[in-house]
Amino acid sequence: MTKHFDVGSRMSQAVVHGGFIHIAGQVPDDRTTSLEDQTRQVLAKIDALLAQAGSNKSQLVSVNIFLAAISDFDRMNSVYDKWIDPSRPPARACVEGRLADPNIRVEMTAVGYIA
């Protein structure tokens, strides 16, 4: 059975299928804040979507991170490293890319499983 969460006209924010939750690119709501605050906002959105599906961050399989400037890598990690489950960190990629809005400094996608 497939379940869609926060369905919009273009996409769902998350889709559960085959025991996995696939989370769409999450961006901060307040795009005027620091990179650290934007990272916290994005991670909170991922937490909320995982919870809606009956999962949590210790059940993440992978996370993809997109930074507007790779020079923000260490600053983003200062927040991310406190958020992940250190005993079960997901596979991860982090790249620099032009994001949809010049005020967005970080975007993340994730895949987790439902236990």
C-alpha positions in Angstrom: 0.0 0.0 0.0 1.2 3.5 -0.8 0.5 6.5 1.3 1.1 10.2 0.4 1.7 12.9 2.9 1.1 16.7 2.5 0.0 16.3 -1.1 0.2 19.4 -3.3 -0.6 20.0 -6.9 3.0 19.2 -8.0 4.2 16.8 -5.4 3.8 15.1 -2.1 6.2 16.0 0.8 6.6 12.3 1.6 5.5 9.0 0.1 5.5 5.7 1.9 5.8 2.6 -0.2 7.2 -0.9 0.4 8.1 -0.1 4.0 10.1 3.0 3.1 9.4 6.7 3.5 10.7 8.9 0.7 10.9 12.5 1.8 10.9 15.3 -0.9 13.4 18.2 -0.8 12.7 20.1 2.4 13.6 23.8 2.6 13.3 26.3 5.5 10.1 28.3 5.9 12.0 31.4 7.1 14.6 32.0 4.5 16.0 35.2 6.2 17.7 33.3 9.0 21.2 32.0 9.3 22.4 28.7 7.7 22.3 27.1 11.2 18.6 28.1 11.7 17.7 27.1 8.2 19.3 23.7 8.9 17.3 23.3 12.1 14.1 24.1 10.3 14.7 21.6 7.5 15.6 18.8 10.1 12.5 19.6 12.0 10.4 19.2 8.9 12.1 15.8 8.2 11.4 14.8 11.9 7.7 15.7 11.5 7.3 13.8 8.2 9.1 10.7 9.6 6.7 10.9 12.7 3.6 11.1 10.5 4.7 7.9 8.7 5.5 6.1 12.0 9.3 6.4 11.6 12.1 8.4 13.2 15.6 9.6 12.4 17.2 6.4 13.7 15.5 4.6 10.9 16.9 6.8 8.1 18.6 5.0 5.3 20.0 8.0 3.4 20.1 11.8 3.4 21.0 14.0 0.5 22.0 17.6 1.3 22.2 20.5 -1.1 24.0 23.6 0.0 23.9 26.9 -1.9 27.6 27.3 -0.9 29.8 24.3 -0.1 31.8 26.7 2.2 28.8 26.3 4.6 29.6 22.6 5.0 31.1 22.8 8.5 28.4 25.2 9.7 25.6 22.9 8.5 27.3 19.9 10.0 27.5 21.7 13.4 23.7 21.4 13.5 23.3 18.1 11.6 25.8 16.2 13.7 23.8 17.0 16.9 20.6 15.9 15.2 21.5 12.4 13.8 21.4 9.3 15.9 25.1 8.7 16.3 24.7 5.0 16.7 22.7 4.7 13.4 23.8 7.5 11.0 22.4 7.2 7.5 24.3 7.1 4.3 24.8 10.7 3.1 25.8 12.9 0.2 26.3 16.7 0.3 26.8 18.8 -2.7 26.7 22.4 -3.7 24.0 23.5 -6.1 21.9 26.5 -7.1 18.7 26.2 -5.2 15.2 27.4 -6.3 15.4 30.6 -4.3 18.6 32.6 -3.7 17.7 32.9 0.0 17.5 29.2 0.6 20.9 28.0 1.9 20.1 24.3 2.5 17.7 21.7 1.2 17.6 18.0 2.1 15.9 14.8 0.9 15.7 11.6 2.9 14.7 8.0 2.8 13.8 6.0 5.9 12.2 2.7 6.7 9.1 2.0 8.7 9.7 -0.6 11.5 
